[in-house]
C-alpha cells in the first residue's frame, strides 16, 4: 500500500511517500517539499500548491493520503493562509478520489515517540531511525510528512 503523508503549509508543504506492508514493515520511497514564494499572490501560491501536489500524486499513485489537521496553540496571522492551502490540498486529493485520513499533531507525536508533546527534533530523529535514513531530513516539514504517513500505518486496521 503506497501512502502519501502531507504536512500542509502555505510557504512549505512537506510530503513523503512510504510503501507499507504491515504495521511493522514499511519502506521509504521518496520525499520533498512544495515551496511557494511569499512575494506571489495568494491565488498564485494556491494554484502552485495544487499543481505540484497533483504532480506528486500522479508520479507516486498513492492508495491512501494522510494529512495533518490544523492545530494552533495560539492565534497567528498564518492560520488563514495555511487553512486555504490545506483546503486546496484536500480538494486536489478529493478530485483524484483517493481516500484521505486526517491526524491530530498530538496523535502523530504520540504514535512516533510515545509523547504527545514531542519536539520537532524528536520527530526528526524517530523518522530517521524508523526509515533507516543516514541523516535527519531537512526542512522539518519533510520529516513531519513522513511522520504523518507512519502514524497512519500504525493507526489503521491491518
C-alpha positions in Angstrom: 0.0 0.0 0.0 1.5 3.3 -1.1 0.9 6.1 1.4 1.5 9.8 0.9 1.9 11.9 4.0 1.4 15.6 3.8 2.4 18.4 6.3 0.4 21.3 5.0 1.7 24.9 4.8 1.5 27.9 2.5 5.2 28.6 2.2 6.4 24.9 2.6 4.4 21.8 2.3 6.3 18.7 3.2 5.4 15.4 1.5 6.6 11.8 2.0 5.8 8.5 0.3 6.1 5.1 2.0 5.2 1.6 0.9 3.5 -0.2 3.8 3.3 -4.0 4.0 2.2 -4.2 7.6 2.2 -2.1 10.8 5.8 -3.1 11.4 7.1 -3.2 7.9 7.2 -0.2 5.6 9.8 1.3 3.3 10.8 4.8 2.3 10.1 5.7 -1.3 10.6 9.5 -1.7 10.0 12.8 -0.1 10.2 16.5 -0.8 8.7 19.9 -0.3 6.3 22.1 -2.2 7.6 25.6 -1.9 5.8 28.8 -2.7 7.2 32.3 -2.6 5.9 35.0 -0.3 6.1 37.7 -3.0 3.5 35.8 -5.1 -0.2 36.5 -4.6 -2.3 34.1 -2.6 -4.1 32.8 -5.7 -0.8 32.1 -7.5 0.5 30.3 -4.4 -2.6 28.1 -4.0 -2.5 27.3 -7.8 1.1 26.3 -7.4 0.3 24.0 -4.4 -2.5 22.4 -6.4 -0.3 21.8 -9.5 2.7 20.5 -7.6 0.6 18.2 -5.4 -1.1 16.9 -8.4 2.3 16.1 -9.9 3.3 14.2 -6.8 0.1 12.2 -6.8 0.4 11.4 -10.5 4.0 10.3 -10.0 3.6 8.1 -7.0 0.0 6.9 -7.3 -0.8 6.6 -3.6 -3.6 4.3 -2.4 -4.1 6.5 0.7 -3.2 10.0 1.7 -2.7 11.2 5.3 -2.7 14.9 6.2 -2.1 16.8 9.4 -5.1 18.5 10.9 -4.9 22.2 11.6 -3.9 22.7 15.2 -2.8 26.0 16.7 -1.9 26.7 20.3 -2.2 30.4 19.8 -3.7 32.6 17.2 -1.3 33.6 14.4 -1.7 35.5 11.2 -0.8 32.4 9.2 -3.9 30.4 10.2 -5.9 31.7 7.3 -3.2 31.1 4.7 -2.5 27.6 6.0 -6.2 26.8 6.1 -6.6 28.0 2.5 -3.6 25.9 1.4 -4.9 22.9 3.2 -8.3 23.3 1.6 -6.7 23.3 -1.9 -4.8 20.1 -0.9 -8.0 18.4 0.2 -9.7 19.5 -3.0 -6.8 18.2 -5.1 -6.9 14.8 -3.3 -10.7 14.6 -3.4 -10.8 15.2 -7.2 -8.5 12.1 -7.5 -10.9 10.1 -5.3 -8.1 8.9 -3.1 -9.0 8.0 0.5 -7.9 10.8 2.8 -7.2 10.5 6.5 -6.5 13.4 8.9 -4.4 13.2 12.1 -4.0 15.5 15.0 -0.4 16.6 15.7 -0.6 15.3 19.2 -1.6 11.8 18.0 1.2 11.9 15.4 3.8 12.7 18.1 2.4 10.1 20.5 2.4 7.4 17.8 6.0 8.0 16.8 7.6 8.9 20.2 5.2 7.9 22.9 5.0 11.5 23.9 2.2 13.8 22.5 4.3 16.8 23.2 7.5 15.6 21.4 9.8 18.2 19.9 10.5 18.7 16.2 13.9 17.2 16.8 12.5 14.1 18.5 10.2 13.6 15.5 13.1 14.1 13.0 15.2 11.6 15.0 12.5 9.0 15.1 11.7 9.3 11.4 15.4 8.9 10.6 15.6 5.8 12.8 12.3 4.1 11.6 13.2 4.6 8.0 16.9 3.7 8.4 18.0 7.0 6.9 21.6 8.2 7.2 20.7 11.8 8.0 17.9 13.9 9.5 15.6 15.2 6.8 15.5 19.0 6.3 13.4 21.0 6.3 11.5 19.5 9.2 8.3 19.7 7.1 9.5 16.6 5.2 10.1 14.6 8.4 6.7 15.7 9.6 5.1 14.5 6.4 6.7 11.1 6.8 5.7 11.0 10.5 2.1 11.5 9.3 2.4 8.6 6.9 3.9 6.4 9.7 1.1 7.5 12.1 -1.4 6.3 9.5 0.3 3.0 9.1 0.2 2.5 12.9 -3.4 3.6 13.3 -5.3 1.5 10.7 -6.7 -2.0 10.8 -4.4 -4.5 9.1 
